[in-house]
Amino acid sequence: MIMMITGLLLILAGVSIMLYRKEILRMIIGFTVVDTGIHLVIVAIGYVKGGTAPIIDKAVSAAPPAMAGVKALTRVVDPIPSALVLTAIVIGLAVTGLMLAYAVRLSKYGNSTDISDYEEQKW
């Protein structure tokens, strides 16, 4: 529950950073904060209190045969959210690197990191 609330607060903080700051680097930082908050929310969704890894071990197989499957299903943590978060971290790192490269290029072109200085590039 704490991880879910922390993730939602990070998402709100990141969105507010992106909306109220007009500098490119602060917008990139806000995007990264939102990305981290989303990762925390996804991990919190897949969390099971007192759960174990999704591996059939001796503790699960020691139960009576009729109850072994039910006991295993109630004790294991879903591995899919964790795998999705690992993939999202890699993709987020690549997107952040691309945004930083774009910001460096833009600051060299216009000698500023403020969005309002680039009016001629808007549609």
Residue, then its C-alpha position, 0 to 999 in steps of 0.5 A: m500500500i505504501m509503495m502504491i501511494t508513493g508511486l502515485l505521489l511520484i506521478l503527480a509530482g512529475v506531472s506538476i514538474m512537467l506542466y509548471r516548468k518551462e525548461i527542457l531539462r526540468m521537463i526531462i526530470g519530470f518525465t523520469v519521475v513519472d516513469t519511476g512512479i509508474h514502475l512503483v505502481i506496477v510493482a505494487i499491483g503485482y505484490v502479494k503479502g507473504g508471497t514467495a517466488p513462483i517456484i514449486d519447492k519442498a514447502v509447496s509439495a509437502a502439502p497434501p496433493a489436493m491442496a498443493g495447487v491451491k496453496a501454491l497459487t495463494r502464496v506466489v508473487d506474479p512475475i509478469p509485473s516485475a518483468l514488465v517493469l524491468t523492460a520499462i526501465v530499459i526503455g525509459l533509460a533509452v528514451t531519457g538518453l534520447m531526450l537528453a541528446y535532443a536537449v543538448r542539441l537544442s541548447k547548442y542551436g538556440n543557446s537556451t533551455d527555455i521552451s518559450d525561446y523556440e517559438e519559430q519551431k512551433w507549428 
